[in-house]
Amino acid sequence: MEKLFKTALNFVLKWEGGYVNNPNDKGGATNKGITQYTYNSWLKSLLLAPRDVRFITQEEVEQIYYKNYWLKAGCDKMSPKFAVLAFDTAVNMGLARVNQFMKAAGWTDPALFIKAREAKYKEFACFGNQKIFLKGWLNRLNDLEKLVNTL
């Protein structure tokens, strides 16, 4: 796997952490950012039985992120800055958001991509108990911006 993917993956894993099952998190049980649903789907695609996401291996994490997020978001065809932005966005907010933010950025301006993502986080924070995640989301986005500015 390419060096840029590894850089992006290391960033994601820094922020996603280990096993979490926060009742306020709409994603449910996750490990290293992989939800139980995503893990089950991955295992099923390989004709394997479902397993608790707590037991996901590092190799599985890398394969899922590469095939289901990096390639599906088109990161392999983007500039380094947009590849890292798109990958982290796909992981954190879903693949559909990548195109939404790329459009907001005019496909050329990473700063506008980041502003669009920040606005979406603030919108999310207005619903139910999601406000508790806003500070962490914004910290992640600030850290992402620093990384992107080094590429």
N, CA, C and O atoms as a GROMACS GRO file, in nm:
protein
  604
    1MET      N    1   0.084  -0.119   0.000
    1MET     CA    2   0.000   0.000   0.000
    1MET      C    3   0.088   0.124   0.000
    1MET      O    4   0.196   0.128   0.058
    2GLU      N    5   0.039   0.221  -0.064
    2GLU     CA    6   0.121   0.340  -0.085
    2GLU      C    7   0.147   0.420   0.042
    2GLU      O    8   0.074   0.410   0.140
    3LYS      N    9   0.253   0.499   0.037
    3LYS     CA   10   0.297   0.577   0.153
    3LYS      C   11   0.191   0.678   0.198
    3LYS      O   12   0.168   0.694   0.318
    4LEU      N   13   0.126   0.744   0.104
    4LEU     CA   14   0.024   0.844   0.140
    4LEU      C   15  -0.092   0.779   0.215
    4LEU      O   16  -0.145   0.837   0.310
    5PHE      N   17  -0.133   0.660   0.171
    5PHE     CA   18  -0.240   0.589   0.243
    5PHE      C   19  -0.196   0.562   0.387
    5PHE      O   20  -0.274   0.581   0.480
    6LYS      N   21  -0.073   0.518   0.405
    6LYS     CA   22  -0.023   0.489   0.541
    6LYS      C   23  -0.024   0.615   0.627
    6LYS      O   24  -0.058   0.609   0.745
    7THR      N   25   0.013   0.728   0.569
    7THR     CA   26   0.010   0.856   0.642
    7THR      C   27  -0.133   0.888   0.684
    7THR      O   28  -0.158   0.924   0.799
    8ALA      N   29  -0.226   0.874   0.590
    8ALA     CA   30  -0.367   0.903   0.618
    8ALA      C   31  -0.423   0.804   0.721
    8ALA      O   32  -0.498   0.842   0.810
    9LEU      N   33  -0.386   0.678   0.708
    9LEU     CA   34  -0.433   0.575   0.801
    9LEU      C   35  -0.382   0.602   0.942
    9LEU      O   36  -0.458   0.592   1.039
   10ASN      N   37  -0.256   0.638   0.954
   10ASN     CA   38  -0.200   0.668   1.087
   10ASN      C   39  -0.275   0.784   1.151
   10ASN      O   40  -0.300   0.784   1.272
   11PHE      N   41  -0.311   0.884   1.070
   11PHE     CA   42  -0.388   0.996   1.122
   11PHE      C   43  -0.525   0.948   1.173
   11PHE      O   44  -0.565   0.981   1.285
   12VAL      N   45  -0.594   0.872   1.092
   12VAL     CA   46  -0.727   0.822   1.130
   12VAL      C   47  -0.718   0.740   1.259
   12VAL      O   48  -0.798   0.758   1.350
   13LEU      N   49  -0.622   0.650   1.265
   13LEU     CA   50  -0.612   0.563   1.382
   13LEU      C   51  -0.578   0.641   1.509
   13LEU      O   52  -0.621   0.604   1.619
   14LYS      N   53  -0.503   0.748   1.494
   14LYS     CA   54  -0.472   0.835   1.609
   14LYS      C   55  -0.601   0.889   1.669
   14LYS      O   56  -0.614   0.898   1.791
   15TRP      N   57  -0.696   0.924   1.584
   15TRP     CA   58  -0.821   0.985   1.631
   15TRP      C   59  -0.930   0.885   1.661
   15TRP      O   60  -1.018   0.912   1.742
   16GLU      N   61  -0.927   0.771   1.597
   16GLU     CA   62  -1.035   0.674   1.618
   16GLU      C   63  -1.015   0.590   1.743
   16GLU      O   64  -1.113   0.545   1.803
   17GLY      N   65  -0.890   0.568   1.782
   17GLY     CA   66  -0.864   0.496   1.906
   17GLY      C   67  -0.902   0.349   1.899
   17GLY      O   68  -0.910   0.290   1.791
   18GLY      N   69  -0.926   0.292   2.016
   18GLY     CA   70  -0.957   0.150   2.027
   18GLY      C   71  -1.106   0.123   2.033
   18GLY      O   72  -1.186   0.192   1.970
   19TYR      N   73  -1.142   0.021   2.109
   19TYR     CA   74  -1.282  -0.021   2.117
   19TYR      C   75  -1.364   0.080   2.197
   19TYR      O   76  -1.326   0.122   2.306
   20VAL      N   77  -1.478   0.117   2.140
   20VAL     CA   78  -1.572   0.209   2.205
   20VAL      C   79  -1.714   0.163   2.173
   20VAL      O   80  -1.743   0.121   2.062
   21ASN      N   81  -1.800   0.173   2.273
   21ASN     CA   82  -1.942   0.148   2.249
   21ASN      C   83  -2.020   0.253   2.328
   21ASN      O   84  -2.088   0.221   2.426
   22ASN      N   85  -2.011   0.377   2.283
   22ASN     CA   86  -2.076   0.490   2.348
   22ASN      C   87  -2.222   0.493   2.304
   22ASN      O   88  -2.250   0.501   2.184
   23PRO      N   89  -2.317   0.487   2.399
   23PRO     CA   90  -2.458   0.487   2.361
   23PRO      C   91  -2.502   0.613   2.286
   23PRO      O   92  -2.604   0.612   2.217
   24ASN      N   93  -2.426   0.722   2.299
   24ASN     CA   94  -2.459   0.846   2.227
   24ASN      C   95  -2.405   0.848   2.084
   24ASN      O   96  -2.443   0.934   2.004
   25ASP      N   97  -2.317   0.754   2.053
   25ASP     CA   98  -2.257   0.749   1.919
   25ASP      C   99  -2.348   0.668   1.827
   25ASP      O  100  -2.374   0.550   1.852
   26LYS      N  101  -2.395   0.732   1.722
   26LYS     CA  102  -2.489   0.667   1.630
   26LYS      C  103  -2.427   0.548   1.558
   26LYS      O  104  -2.499   0.464   1.505
   27GLY      N  105  -2.293   0.540   1.555
   27GLY     CA  106  -2.225   0.429   1.488
   27GLY      C  107  -2.225   0.300   1.567
   27GLY      O  108  -2.196   0.194   1.513
   28GLY      N  109  -2.258   0.308   1.696
   28GLY     CA  110  -2.258   0.189   1.780
   28GLY      C  111  -2.117   0.144   1.814
   28GLY      O  112  -2.023   0.224   1.813
   29ALA      N  113  -2.103   0.015   1.842
   29ALA     CA  114  -1.973  -0.041   1.879
   29ALA      C  115  -1.875  -0.025   1.764
   29ALA      O  116  -1.904  -0.059   1.650
   30THR      N  117  -1.757   0.028   1.798
   30THR     CA  118  -1.651   0.046   1.697
   30THR      C  119  -1.517   0.008   1.758
   30THR      O  120  -1.498   0.014   1.880
   31ASN      N  121  -1.425  -0.029   1.672
   31ASN     CA  122  -1.287  -0.053   1.714
   31ASN      C  123  -1.198   0.003   1.604
   31ASN      O  124  -1.210  -0.035   1.488
   32LYS      N  125  -1.108   0.093   1.643
   32LYS     CA  126  -1.020   0.161   1.548
   32LYS      C  127  -1.101   0.229   1.438
   32LYS      O  128  -1.054   0.243   1.324
   33GLY      N  129  -1.222   0.272   1.472
   33GLY     CA  130  -1.307   0.343   1.379
   33GLY      C  131  -1.393   0.254   1.291
   33GLY      O  132  -1.475   0.305   1.214
   34ILE      N  133  -1.377   0.124   1.300
   34ILE     CA  134  -1.456   0.030   1.220
   34ILE      C  135  -1.578  -0.010   1.303
   34ILE      O  136  -1.564  -0.064   1.413
   35THR      N  137  -1.698   0.016   1.249
   35THR     CA  138  -1.819  -0.021   1.321
   35THR      C  139  -1.843  -0.172   1.313
   35THR      O  140  -1.790  -0.241   1.226
   36GLN      N  141  -1.923  -0.220   1.405
   36GLN     CA  142  -1.958  -0.363   1.403
   36GLN      C  143  -2.026  -0.398   1.271
   36GLN      O  144  -1.999  -0.504   1.213
   37TYR      N  145  -2.113  -0.310   1.223
   37TYR     CA  146  -2.183  -0.334   1.096
   37TYR      C  147  -2.083  -0.346   0.980
   37TYR      O  148  -2.093  -0.438   0.898
   38THR      N  149  -1.989  -0.254   0.972
   38THR     CA  150  -1.889  -0.257   0.865
   38THR      C  151  -1.805  -0.384   0.873
   38THR      O  152  -1.776  -0.447   0.772
   39TYR      N  153  -1.766  -0.420   0.994
   39TYR     CA  154  -1.686  -0.541   1.013
   39TYR      C  155  -1.763  -0.666   0.971
   39TYR      O  156  -1.710  -0.752   0.902
   40ASN      N  157  -1.888  -0.674   1.014
   40ASN     CA  158  -1.971  -0.788   0.974
   40ASN      C  159  -1.984  -0.798   0.823
   40ASN      O  160  -1.974  -0.906   0.766
   41SER      N  161  -2.007  -0.684   0.758
   41SER     CA  162  -2.019  -0.682   0.612
   41SER      C  163  -1.890  -0.728   0.546
   41SER      O  164  -1.893  -0.804   0.449
   42TRP      N  165  -1.777  -0.682   0.598
   42TRP     CA  166  -1.646  -0.721   0.545
   42TRP      C  167  -1.628  -0.872   0.558
   42TRP      O  168  -1.591  -0.939   0.461
   43LEU      N  169  -1.654  -0.925   0.676
   43LEU     CA  170  -1.638  -1.069   0.699
   43LEU      C  171  -1.730  -1.149   0.606
   43LEU      O  172  -1.689  -1.250   0.549
   44LYS      N  173  -1.854  -1.103   0.592
   44LYS     CA  174  -1.951  -1.171   0.505
   44LYS      C  175  -1.901  -1.173   0.360
   44LYS      O  176  -1.918  -1.273   0.290
   45SER      N  177  -1.840  -1.062   0.315
   45SER     CA  178  -1.789  -1.056   0.178
   45SER      C  179  -1.677  -1.158   0.154
   45SER      O  180  -1.650  -1.197   0.041
   46LEU      N  181  -1.613  -1.199   0.262
   46LEU     CA  182  -1.506  -1.299   0.254
   46LEU      C  183  -1.557  -1.438   0.290
   46LEU      O  184  -1.479  -1.533   0.305
   47LEU      N  185  -1.689  -1.449   0.304
   47LEU     CA  186  -1.755  -1.574   0.341
   47LEU      C  187  -1.711  -1.625   0.478
   47LEU      O  188  -1.699  -1.745   0.500
   48LEU      N  189  -1.688  -1.530   0.569
   48LEU     CA  190  -1.649  -1.562   0.706
   48LEU      C  191  -1.764  -1.529   0.801
   48LEU      O  192  -1.847  -1.443   0.772
   49ALA      N  193  -1.767  -1.598   0.913
   49ALA     CA  194  -1.872  -1.575   1.014
   49ALA      C  195  -1.850  -1.441   1.084
   49ALA      O  196  -1.736  -1.396   1.098
   50PRO      N  197  -1.959  -1.378   1.127
   50PRO     CA  198  -1.945  -1.253   1.204
   50PRO      C  199  -1.862  -1.276   1.331
   50PRO      O  200  -1.863  -1.384   1.389
   51ARG      N  201  -1.791  -1.170   1.371
   51ARG     CA  202  -1.710  -1.173   1.493
   51ARG      C  203  -1.723  -1.039   1.560
   51ARG      O  204  -1.748  -0.938   1.495
   52ASP      N  205  -1.705  -1.038   1.689
   52ASP     CA  206  -1.711  -0.912   1.763
   52ASP      C  207  -1.600  -0.820   1.714
   52ASP      O  208  -1.485  -0.862   1.701
   53VAL      N  209  -1.634  -0.695   1.686
   53VAL     CA  210  -1.538  -0.597   1.634
   53VAL      C  211  -1.422  -0.574   1.732
   53VAL      O  212  -1.317  -0.524   1.693
   54ARG      N  213  -1.441  -0.611   1.857
   54ARG     CA  214  -1.330  -0.601   1.954
   54ARG      C  215  -1.208  -0.679   1.909
   54ARG      O  216  -1.094  -0.646   1.944
   55PHE      N  217  -1.232  -0.784   1.829
   55PHE     CA  218  -1.124  -0.876   1.792
   55PHE      C  219  -1.071  -0.853   1.651
   55PHE      O  220  -1.001  -0.938   1.596
   56ILE      N  221  -1.104  -0.739   1.591
   56ILE     CA  222  -1.054  -0.707   1.458
   56ILE      C  223  -0.902  -0.698   1.461
   56ILE      O  224  -0.844  -0.646   1.556
   57THR      N  225  -0.837  -0.749   1.356
   57THR     CA  226  -0.691  -0.744   1.351
   57THR      C  227  -0.645  -0.617   1.279
   57THR      O  228  -0.723  -0.553   1.208
   58GLN      N  229  -0.520  -0.582   1.299
   58GLN     CA  230  -0.463  -0.464   1.232
   58GLN      C  231  -0.467  -0.484   1.080
   58GLN      O  232  -0.495  -0.389   1.006
   59GLU      N  233  -0.440  -0.605   1.033
   59GLU     CA  234  -0.444  -0.633   0.890
   59GLU      C  235  -0.585  -0.612   0.834
   59GLU      O  236  -0.601  -0.556   0.726
   60GLU      N  237  -0.686  -0.657   0.907
   60GLU     CA  238  -0.824  -0.636   0.864
   60GLU      C  239  -0.858  -0.487   0.860
   60GLU      O  240  -0.923  -0.440   0.766
   61VAL      N  241  -0.815  -0.414   0.962
   61VAL     CA  242  -0.839  -0.270   0.968
   61VAL      C  243  -0.781  -0.204   0.843
   61VAL      O  244  -0.849  -0.125   0.777
   62GLU      N  245  -0.657  -0.236   0.811
   62GLU     CA  246  -0.591  -0.176   0.694
   62GLU      C  247  -0.663  -0.212   0.564
   62GLU      O  248  -0.682  -0.127   0.478
   63GLN      N  249  -0.702  -0.337   0.551
   63GLN     CA  250  -0.772  -0.380   0.429
   63GLN      C  251  -0.907  -0.311   0.414
   63GLN      O  252  -0.942  -0.266   0.305
   64ILE      N  253  -0.982  -0.303   0.522
   64ILE     CA  254  -1.114  -0.239   0.519
   64ILE      C  255  -1.099  -0.092   0.483
   64ILE      O  256  -1.169  -0.041   0.396
   65TYR      N  257  -1.007  -0.025   0.550
   65TYR     CA  258  -0.988   0.118   0.522
   65TYR      C  259  -0.940   0.142   0.379
   65TYR      O  260  -0.984   0.237   0.314
   66TYR      N  261  -0.852   0.056   0.331
   66TYR     CA  262  -0.799   0.076   0.196
   66TYR      C  263  -0.909   0.051   0.092
   66TYR      O  264  -0.931   0.135   0.004
   67LYS      N  265  -0.975  -0.060   0.099
   67LYS     CA  266  -1.072  -0.097  -0.004
   67LYS      C  267  -1.205  -0.023   0.010
   67LYS      O  268  -1.262   0.021  -0.090
   68ASN      N  269  -1.254  -0.009   0.132
   68ASN     CA  270  -1.388   0.047   0.152
   68ASN      C  271  -1.392   0.198   0.167
   68ASN      O  272  -1.498   0.260   0.156
   69TYR      N  273  -1.277   0.259   0.192
   69TYR     CA  274  -1.275   0.404   0.213
   69TYR      C  275  -1.177   0.473   0.117
   69TYR      O  276  -1.217   0.563   0.043
   70TRP      N  277  -1.050   0.434   0.119
   70TRP     CA  278  -0.949   0.499   0.035
   70TRP      C  279  -0.986   0.488  -0.113
   70TRP      O  280  -0.994   0.588  -0.185
   71LEU      N  281  -1.009   0.365  -0.158
   71LEU     CA  282  -1.039   0.344  -0.300
   71LEU      C  283  -1.180   0.392  -0.335
   71LEU      O  284  -1.200   0.455  -0.439
   72LYS      N  285  -1.278   0.363  -0.250
   72LYS     CA  286  -1.416   0.403  -0.282
   72LYS      C  287  -1.434   0.554  -0.284
   72LYS      O  288  -1.520   0.605  -0.356
   73ALA      N  289  -1.356   0.626  -0.205
   73ALA     CA  290  -1.363   0.772  -0.206
   73ALA      C  291  -1.282   0.831  -0.322
   73ALA      O  292  -1.289   0.951  -0.347
   74GLY      N  293  -1.206   0.746  -0.392
   74GLY     CA  294  -1.124   0.794  -0.504
   74GLY      C  295  -0.996   0.862  -0.462
   74GLY      O  296  -0.936   0.937  -0.539
   75CYS      N  297  -0.951   0.836  -0.340
   75CYS     CA  298  -0.832   0.902  -0.288
   75CYS      C  299  -0.708   0.870  -0.370
   75CYS      O  300  -0.616   0.951  -0.379
   76ASP      N  301  -0.706   0.753  -0.431
   76ASP     CA  302  -0.591   0.712  -0.512
   76ASP      C  303  -0.577   0.796  -0.639
   76ASP      O  304  -0.475   0.788  -0.708
   77LYS      N  305  -0.679   0.877  -0.671
   77LYS     CA  306  -0.677   0.960  -0.792
   77LYS      C  307  -0.670   1.109  -0.758
   77LYS      O  308  -0.681   1.193  -0.848
   78MET      N  309  -0.653   1.143  -0.632
   78MET     CA  310  -0.655   1.283  -0.587
   78MET      C  311  -0.515   1.334  -0.555
   78MET      O  312  -0.421   1.257  -0.539
   79SER      N  313  -0.505   1.466  -0.545
   79SER     CA  314  -0.382   1.526  -0.495
   79SER      C  315  -0.363   1.479  -0.350
   79SER      O  316  -0.460   1.441  -0.285
   80PRO      N  317  -0.240   1.482  -0.299
   80PRO     CA  318  -0.218   1.437  -0.161
   80PRO      C  319  -0.307   1.509  -0.059
   80PRO      O  320  -0.362   1.444   0.030
   81LYS      N  321  -0.322   1.640  -0.070
   81LYS     CA  322  -0.403   1.714   0.027
   81LYS      C  323  -0.548   1.665   0.026
   81LYS      O  324  -0.605   1.636   0.131
   82PHE      N  325  -0.606   1.656  -0.093
   82PHE     CA  326  -0.746   1.613  -0.102
   82PHE      C  327  -0.762   1.465  -0.067
   82PHE      O  328  -0.865   1.425  -0.012
   83ALA      N  329  -0.661   1.383  -0.098
   83ALA     CA  330  -0.669   1.241  -0.064
   83ALA      C  331  -0.681   1.222   0.087
   83ALA      O  332  -0.764   1.144   0.134
   84VAL      N  333  -0.599   1.293   0.162
   84VAL     CA  334  -0.602   1.280   0.309
   84VAL      C  335  -0.732   1.339   0.364
   84VAL      O  336  -0.794   1.280   0.453
   85LEU      N  337  -0.774   1.453   0.312
   85LEU     CA  338  -0.901   1.513   0.356
   85LEU      C  339  -1.018   1.419   0.326
   85LEU      O  340  -1.103   1.396   0.413
   86ALA      N  341  -1.022   1.366   0.206
   86ALA     CA  342  -1.132   1.280   0.165
   86ALA      C  343  -1.135   1.150   0.246
   86ALA      O  344  -1.241   1.105   0.287
   87PHE      N  345  -1.019   1.092   0.268
   87PHE     CA  346  -1.013   0.966   0.343
   87PHE      C  347  -1.065   0.985   0.485
   87PHE      O  348  -1.150   0.910   0.532
   88ASP      N  349  -1.012   1.086   0.554
   88ASP     CA  350  -1.056   1.108   0.692
   88ASP      C  351  -1.205   1.141   0.698
   88ASP      O  352  -1.275   1.098   0.790
   89THR      N  353  -1.252   1.216   0.601
   89THR     CA  354  -1.394   1.251   0.596
   89THR      C  355  -1.479   1.127   0.573
   89THR      O  356  -1.582   1.109   0.638
   90ALA      N  357  -1.437   1.041   0.480
   90ALA     CA  358  -1.512   0.918   0.452
   90ALA      C  359  -1.523   0.832   0.577
   90ALA      O  360  -1.629   0.776   0.606
   91VAL      N  361  -1.413   0.821   0.651
   91VAL     CA  362  -1.412   0.741   0.773
   91VAL      C  363  -1.501   0.805   0.879
   91VAL      O  364  -1.583   0.737   0.941
   92ASN      N  365  -1.486   0.933   0.900
   92ASN     CA  366  -1.551   1.001   1.010
   92ASN      C  367  -1.696   1.039   0.981
   92ASN      O  368  -1.778   1.044   1.073
   93MET      N  369  -1.728   1.065   0.854
   93MET     CA  370  -1.861   1.119   0.823
   93MET      C  371  -1.933   1.044   0.711
   93MET      O  372  -2.049   1.074   0.681
   94GLY      N  373  -1.868   0.948   0.649
   94GLY     CA  374  -1.930   0.871   0.542
   94GLY      C  375  -1.885   0.916   0.404
   94GLY      O  376  -1.848   1.031   0.383
   95LEU      N  377  -1.890   0.823   0.311
   95LEU     CA  378  -1.844   0.849   0.174
   95LEU      C  379  -1.923   0.960   0.105
   95LEU      O  380  -1.865   1.038   0.029
   96ALA      N  381  -2.052   0.970   0.130
   96ALA     CA  382  -2.135   1.071   0.062
   96ALA      C  383  -2.090   1.213   0.095
   96ALA      O  384  -2.102   1.302   0.011
   97ARG      N  385  -2.038   1.235   0.214
   97ARG     CA  386  -1.994   1.369   0.253
   97ARG      C  387  -1.872   1.415   0.172
   97ARG      O  388  -1.853   1.535   0.152
   98VAL      N  389  -1.790   1.321   0.126
   98VAL     CA  390  -1.670   1.358   0.051
   98VAL      C  391  -1.710   1.442  -0.070
   98VAL      O  392  -1.655   1.549  -0.092
   99ASN      N  393  -1.804   1.392  -0.149
   99ASN     CA  394  -1.846   1.466  -0.269
   99ASN      C  395  -1.910   1.600  -0.233
   99ASN      O  396  -1.889   1.700  -0.302
  100GLN      N  397  -1.986   1.602  -0.126
  100GLN     CA  398  -2.050   1.726  -0.081
  100GLN      C  399  -1.943   1.832  -0.050
  100GLN      O  400  -1.957   1.947  -0.091
  101PHE      N  401  -1.840   1.792   0.021
  101PHE     CA  402  -1.735   1.887   0.059
  101PHE      C  403  -1.642   1.920  -0.058
  101PHE      O  404  -1.591   2.032  -0.067
  102MET      N  405  -1.621   1.824  -0.148
  102MET     CA  406  -1.541   1.852  -0.268
  102MET      C  407  -1.612   1.958  -0.352
  102MET      O  408  -1.548   2.048  -0.406
  103LYS      N  409  -1.742   1.945  -0.362
  103LYS     CA  410  -1.819   2.043  -0.439
  103LYS      C  411  -1.809   2.181  -0.373
  103LYS      O  412  -1.791   2.282  -0.441
  104ALA      N  413  -1.821   2.184  -0.240
  104ALA     CA  414  -1.811   2.310  -0.166
  104ALA      C  415  -1.674   2.374  -0.185
  104ALA      O  416  -1.660   2.496  -0.182
  105ALA      N  417  -1.572   2.290  -0.206
  105ALA     CA  418  -1.435   2.338  -0.224
  105ALA      C  419  -1.405   2.369  -0.370
  105ALA      O  420  -1.293   2.408  -0.404
  106GLY      N  421  -1.503   2.352  -0.456
  106GLY     CA  422  -1.481   2.374  -0.598
  106GLY      C  423  -1.375   2.278  -0.654
  106GLY      O  424  -1.312   2.308  -0.756
  107TRP      N  425  -1.356   2.167  -0.589
  107TRP     CA  426  -1.259   2.065  -0.626
  107TRP      C  427  -1.116   2.119  -0.631
  107TRP      O  428  -1.027   2.055  -0.687
  108THR      N  429  -1.093   2.238  -0.572
  108THR     CA  430  -0.959   2.297  -0.582
  108THR      C  431  -0.905   2.356  -0.452
  108THR      O  432  -0.784   2.376  -0.440
  109ASP      N  433  -0.990   2.382  -0.355
  109ASP     CA  434  -0.946   2.457  -0.237
  109ASP      C  435  -0.964   2.377  -0.108
  109ASP      O  436  -1.076   2.368  -0.057
  110PRO      N  437  -0.856   2.319  -0.055
  110PRO     CA  438  -0.867   2.240   0.068
  110PRO      C  439  -0.924   2.320   0.186
  110PRO      O  440  -0.995   2.263   0.269
  111ALA      N  441  -0.896   2.450   0.194
  111ALA     CA  442  -0.947   2.532   0.304
  111ALA      C  443  -1.100   2.539   0.301
  111ALA      O  444  -1.164   2.539   0.406
  112LEU      N  445  -1.158   2.545   0.182
  112LEU     CA  446  -1.304   2.547   0.171
  112LEU      C  447  -1.364   2.410   0.207
  112LEU      O  448  -1.473   2.404   0.263
  113PHE      N  449  -1.293   2.303   0.176
  113PHE     CA  450  -1.334   2.168   0.215
  113PHE      C  451  -1.343   2.161   0.368
  113PHE      O  452  -1.441   2.112   0.424
  114ILE      N  453  -1.239   2.210   0.433
  114ILE     CA  454  -1.233   2.208   0.580
  114ILE      C  455  -1.346   2.293   0.639
  114ILE      O  456  -1.408   2.253   0.737
  115LYS      N  457  -1.371   2.410   0.581
  115LYS     CA  458  -1.480   2.496   0.630
  115LYS      C  459  -1.616   2.427   0.615
  115LYS      O  460  -1.701   2.439   0.703
  116ALA      N  461  -1.636   2.358   0.505
  116ALA     CA  462  -1.762   2.286   0.484
  116ALA      C  463  -1.779   2.175   0.587
  116ALA      O  464  -1.889   2.152   0.638
  117ARG      N  465  -1.671   2.106   0.617
  117ARG     CA  466  -1.676   1.999   0.716
  117ARG      C  467  -1.704   2.056   0.855
  117ARG      O  468  -1.783   2.001   0.931
  118GLU      N  469  -1.640   2.166   0.887
  118GLU     CA  470  -1.664   2.232   1.016
  118GLU      C  471  -1.810   2.274   1.029
  118GLU      O  472  -1.871   2.256   1.135
  119ALA      N  473  -1.866   2.330   0.924
  119ALA     CA  474  -2.007   2.372   0.926
  119ALA      C  475  -2.098   2.253   0.948
  119ALA      O  476  -2.198   2.263   1.019
  120LYS      N  477  -2.065   2.139   0.887
  120LYS     CA  478  -2.149   2.019   0.904
  120LYS      C  479  -2.141   1.969   1.047
  120LYS      O  480  -2.242   1.926   1.104
  121TYR      N  481  -2.022   1.973   1.108
  121TYR     CA  482  -2.008   1.933   1.248
  121TYR      C  483  -2.096   2.022   1.336
  121TYR      O  484  -2.165   1.972   1.425
  122LYS      N  485  -2.093   2.151   1.311
  122LYS     CA  486  -2.172   2.244   1.392
  122LYS      C  487  -2.321   2.219   1.372
  122LYS      O  488  -2.400   2.234   1.466
  123GLU      N  489  -2.359   2.181   1.252
  123GLU     CA  490  -2.498   2.144   1.226
  123GLU      C  491  -2.536   2.018   1.305
  123GLU      O  492  -2.642   2.013   1.367
  124PHE      N  493  -2.449   1.917   1.301
  124PHE     CA  494  -2.474   1.794   1.377
  124PHE      C  495  -2.491   1.822   1.526
  124PHE      O  496  -2.575   1.761   1.592
  125ALA      N  497  -2.411   1.915   1.577
  125ALA     CA  498  -2.412   1.945   1.721
  125ALA      C  499  -2.544   2.005   1.766
  125ALA      O  500  -2.572   2.010   1.886
  126CYS      N  501  -2.626   2.049   1.674
  126CYS     CA  502  -2.757   2.106   1.708
  126CYS      C  503  -2.863   1.999   1.735
  126CYS      O  504  -2.972   2.030   1.781
  127PHE      N  505  -2.830   1.875   1.706
  127PHE     CA  506  -2.930   1.768   1.719
  127PHE      C  507  -2.904   1.680   1.839
  127PHE      O  508  -2.795   1.627   1.858
  128GLY      N  509  -3.007   1.664   1.921
  128GLY     CA  510  -3.002   1.573   2.034
  128GLY      C  511  -2.879   1.592   2.121
  128GLY      O  512  -2.844   1.703   2.159
  129ASN      N  513  -2.814   1.481   2.150
  129ASN     CA  514  -2.699   1.482   2.241
  129ASN      C  515  -2.566   1.486   2.165
  129ASN      O  516  -2.462   1.456   2.223
  130GLN      N  517  -2.568   1.522   2.037
  130GLN     CA  518  -2.446   1.520   1.957
  130GLN      C  519  -2.349   1.633   1.993
  130GLN      O  520  -2.231   1.628   1.956
  131LYS      N  521  -2.397   1.735   2.064
  131LYS     CA  522  -2.310   1.847   2.101
  131LYS      C  523  -2.191   1.802   2.184
  131LYS      O  524  -2.086   1.866   2.182
  132ILE      N  525  -2.205   1.693   2.256
  132ILE     CA  526  -2.094   1.644   2.339
  132ILE      C  527  -1.973   1.604   2.256
  132ILE      O  528  -1.862   1.595   2.309
  133PHE      N  529  -1.993   1.580   2.126
  133PHE     CA  530  -1.882   1.538   2.039
  133PHE      C  531  -1.815   1.655   1.966
  133PHE      O  532  -1.709   1.637   1.907
  134LEU      N  533  -1.875   1.774   1.970
  134LEU     CA  534  -1.829   1.886   1.888
  134LEU      C  535  -1.682   1.922   1.914
  134LEU      O  536  -1.606   1.937   1.819
  135LYS      N  537  -1.643   1.936   2.039
  135LYS     CA  538  -1.505   1.975   2.068
  135LYS      C  539  -1.406   1.875   2.010
  135LYS      O  540  -1.305   1.914   1.952
  136GLY      N  541  -1.433   1.748   2.026
  136GLY     CA  542  -1.345   1.644   1.970
  136GLY      C  543  -1.341   1.648   1.819
  136GLY      O  544  -1.235   1.634   1.759
  137TRP      N  545  -1.457   1.668   1.757
  137TRP     CA  546  -1.462   1.677   1.610
  137TRP      C  547  -1.377   1.794   1.561
  137TRP      O  548  -1.300   1.780   1.466
  138LEU      N  549  -1.392   1.909   1.627
  138LEU     CA  550  -1.318   2.028   1.585
  138LEU      C  551  -1.167   2.012   1.611
  138LEU      O  552  -1.085   2.060   1.532
  139ASN      N  553  -1.131   1.945   1.721
  139ASN     CA  554  -0.989   1.918   1.748
  139ASN      C  555  -0.931   1.829   1.638
  139ASN      O  556  -0.819   1.852   1.591
  140ARG      N  557  -1.007   1.729   1.598
  140ARG     CA  558  -0.963   1.640   1.491
  140ARG      C  559  -0.945   1.718   1.361
  140ARG      O  560  -0.846   1.700   1.290
  141LEU      N  561  -1.041   1.804   1.331
  141LEU     CA  562  -1.035   1.881   1.208
  141LEU      C  563  -0.916   1.977   1.208
  141LEU      O  564  -0.850   1.995   1.105
  142ASN      N  565  -0.888   2.040   1.322
  142ASN     CA  566  -0.771   2.129   1.332
  142ASN      C  567  -0.641   2.051   1.311
  142ASN      O  568  -0.548   2.099   1.246
  143ASP      N  569  -0.636   1.932   1.367
  143ASP     CA  570  -0.518   1.846   1.350
  143ASP      C  571  -0.504   1.801   1.204
  143ASP      O  572  -0.394   1.794   1.151
  144LEU      N  573  -0.617   1.772   1.142
  144LEU     CA  574  -0.618   1.733   1.001
  144LEU      C  575  -0.567   1.847   0.912
  144LEU      O  576  -0.489   1.825   0.819
  145GLU      N  577  -0.611   1.968   0.943
  145GLU     CA  578  -0.568   2.084   0.866
  145GLU      C  579  -0.415   2.102   0.876
  145GLU      O  580  -0.349   2.134   0.777
  146LYS      N  581  -0.362   2.081   0.996
  146LYS     CA  582  -0.216   2.090   1.014
  146LYS      C  583  -0.144   1.986   0.928
  146LYS      O  584  -0.044   2.017   0.863
  147LEU      N  585  -0.194   1.863   0.928
  147LEU     CA  586  -0.134   1.758   0.847
  147LEU      C  587  -0.140   1.792   0.699
  147LEU      O  588  -0.040   1.782   0.628
  148VAL      N  589  -0.256   1.833   0.653
  148VAL     CA  590  -0.276   1.866   0.511
  148VAL      C  591  -0.182   1.979   0.468
  148VAL      O  592  -0.132   1.978   0.355
  149ASN      N  593  -0.159   2.073   0.555
  149ASN     CA  594  -0.070   2.186   0.521
  149ASN      C  595   0.076   2.144   0.508
  149ASN      O  596   0.158   2.221   0.458
  150THR      N  597   0.110   2.023   0.554
  150THR     CA  598   0.247   1.973   0.539
  150THR      C  599   0.265   1.894   0.410
  150THR      O  600   0.377   1.859   0.374
  151LEU      N  601   0.154   1.865   0.341
  151LEU     CA  602   0.161   1.781   0.219
  151LEU      C  603   0.186   1.862   0.094
  151LEU      O  604   0.194   1.807  -0.015
   0.00000   0.00000   0.00000
